[in-house]
Amino acid sequence: MHFFRKRSRPRVAVLTATAAVVAPLCLTAVAQAAPADDSGNLLALTQQYLQDRASRVTDSRPAALASSALTSVAATSPFSARLATEIPALDRLRARTVGTYAQYRNAQVDLVSPTVTVTGDTARVSVQEQTRLVFAKRDTPDSADATHYQVPHVLDFQRHGAGWVLASDALDVPADALDPVPYVNPVKLQPATPRDLARETSIPKDVKPNSPGAQPYSSAPPASINGGVPIDRQAAVRYARTFALSYNPAYERFGNDCTNFASQVMRAGGWPDVGRPGPDGDDKWFQYNVVSHSRTWAIAHEFFFFGYLHSKRLRHYAGETPLIADLIFVDWAWGGVPDAHLDHTMIITENPAGNINDWSRIKVTYHSTDQDNVPLNVVSDKLGQGANWYFTDTRGLPG
């Protein structure tokens, strides 16, 4: 994705000490009892809400939850109505994964570094959610056993009688970050990343999007590969898996971090830097130090142009077997139509030999939001039919 600023830390705010007017409750919800330890009770409610949400896309969805209820945690009527809008899409996603390698058996949710602020009749929980969606089946015993994701939340609660009710949940990520698997158009606290479309040349016409069942197609390979140094696919994937849910302190961290992360993965696999600070352009690709890097290092569209047109390190293809450490660029359909400007970069971290068309077996890893080994058909389903998917061979030795 495109970005020009560092990622802000999760916001922890104290709510004003005025009595809040509690919105009418959903009739099917029962307010949770509030013990003397408000903090412990609020964290228990947060845990249950996130567990219910994650379980919605798995085989372990609580049978007691009605089709109109996403969680068993009591919520205000406005927020209950907001959650109900997500249920049809989440249920469709679960149904479409049944029988595929994207089917999830259960979910395991952990709360990391929670902060609870209680002021009068209002409370705020700021927390990092780390969730593991366990696959129902795998290609081999060595295949990934789960999708992992992490995302920071800011949840607001209101006191109701002797208990607390959930009033809102917002993700502390940029507005254009990809939604985690069990979320549909959630509220996001950070603004979308600015785009400089006037600076970006449209995708070349000979670059064609890939899809299941696409006819084989490839750009012509260059005479040399990566300056004569093919990348180590296994090393690249090891780095991606290591830092999928964390950040390497040797690199700057951004709100939309996907291309910065992909560049780190390629460097870990053996791509040498090109250029140094100075006049910038698509013919450079480097991180000079933790705060100095080329635009191609950090912007999806320009990274593609460096790899495909200038360095020839990327070979575009469709209708052939993707290999681990290959990159997928996405032009998603803002307003319903792709605009020939690339928005997102992902790394292929798993695909069995010979698999071309079963996107449930292709697992991708990326930042913003941070997700590891997500089945590509799940990402495709969430982005909708309008997105274009561009697969590129990173010219590494066989994985």
Disulfide bonds with the S-S distance in Angstrom:
none
